[in-house]
Amino acid sequence: MDVIYGLIPMMLFFGFLVVVVFIWMAKTGHFDDLDGAANRIFMDDDEYPEELKPIESTPATPSDKKTETLGSDPVKKT
């Protein structure tokens, strides 16, 4: 029975926290466009405006010595 005296305030606190997080997410626009991401798979890449196109990475220039630095130690790639 003594455990219930600790659980009730803890559950009230977590319930209040969930309500506060939900209100914050609603005000910052997390629930504005729920269908856009689901329908984006049906669109062609050519129809995207320039600012929405994914950035294509350029291939690295080949070199005879492939090294990659992690911190201060060079690591040789094979």
C-alpha positions as a printed NumPy array, in Angstrom:
array([[  0.   ,   0.   ,   0.   ],
       [  2.929,   2.334,   0.674],
       [  4.094,   1.968,  -2.936],
       [  0.896,   3.567,  -4.228],
       [  1.763,   6.802,  -2.408],
       [  4.878,   7.082,  -4.594],
       [  3.314,   5.827,  -7.832],
       [  0.371,   8.242,  -7.921],
       [  2.476,  11.442,  -7.874],
       [  4.958,   9.905, -10.314],
       [  2.197,   9.026, -12.804],
       [  0.641,  12.493, -12.414],
       [  4.05 ,  14.047, -13.16 ],
       [  4.593,  11.863, -16.261],
       [  1.058,  12.573, -17.477],
       [  1.645,  16.315, -17.102],
       [  4.977,  15.958, -18.945],
       [  3.306,  14.137, -21.861],
       [  0.671,  16.879, -22.158],
       [  3.362,  19.604, -22.122],
       [  5.419,  17.82 , -24.807],
       [  2.319,  17.311, -26.969],
       [  1.378,  21.001, -26.732],
       [  4.977,  22.016, -27.561],
       [  5.043,  19.714, -30.612],
       [  1.696,  21.039, -31.844],
       [  2.864,  24.654, -31.534],
       [  6.165,  24.024, -33.358],
       [  4.45 ,  22.411, -36.363],
       [  5.301,  18.74 , -36.004],
       [  1.775,  17.718, -37.022],
       [  1.261,  20.147, -39.933],
       [  1.839,  17.942, -42.995],
       [  1.131,  14.298, -42.214],
       [  0.219,  13.273, -45.777],
       [  3.127,  14.953, -47.558],
       [  5.747,  12.398, -46.564],
       [  3.442,   9.483, -47.41 ],
       [  2.647,  10.825, -50.891],
       [  6.204,  11.95 , -51.675],
       [  7.139,   8.396, -52.726],
       [  4.776,   8.665, -55.714],
       [  6.395,  11.843, -57.089],
       [  9.195,  11.825, -59.647],
       [ 12.499,  13.441, -58.8  ],
       [ 12.142,  15.715, -61.837],
       [  9.046,  17.352, -60.363],
       [ 10.819,  18.546, -57.203],
       [ 11.7  ,  22.195, -56.91 ],
       [ 15.434,  22.825, -56.695],
       [ 15.418,  23.479, -52.946],
       [ 13.794,  20.085, -52.223],
       [ 16.051,  17.935, -54.433],
       [ 18.47 ,  15.724, -52.563],
       [ 22.084,  16.806, -52.741],
       [ 24.101,  14.46 , -54.913],
       [ 27.58 ,  13.748, -53.697],
       [ 30.455,  14.002, -56.13 ],
       [ 32.737,  10.964, -56.382],
       [ 36.079,  11.295, -54.682],
       [ 39.139,  11.624, -56.852],
       [ 41.081,   8.386, -56.983],
       [ 44.564,   8.405, -55.541],
       [ 47.234,   5.765, -55.272],
       [ 47.55 ,   6.305, -51.497],
       [ 44.173,   5.987, -49.785],
       [ 44.403,   7.307, -46.244],
       [ 41.732,   8.589, -43.967],
       [ 42.451,  10.548, -40.845],
       [ 40.503,   9.838, -37.729],
       [ 41.479,  12.42 , -35.184],
       [ 45.253,  12.722, -35.388],
       [ 46.102,   9.142, -36.43 ],
       [ 46.094,   8.362, -40.179],
       [ 44.41 ,   5.083, -41.009],
       [ 45.4  ,   3.27 , -44.2  ],
       [ 42.534,   1.862, -46.272],
       [ 43.104,  -1.2  , -48.401]])
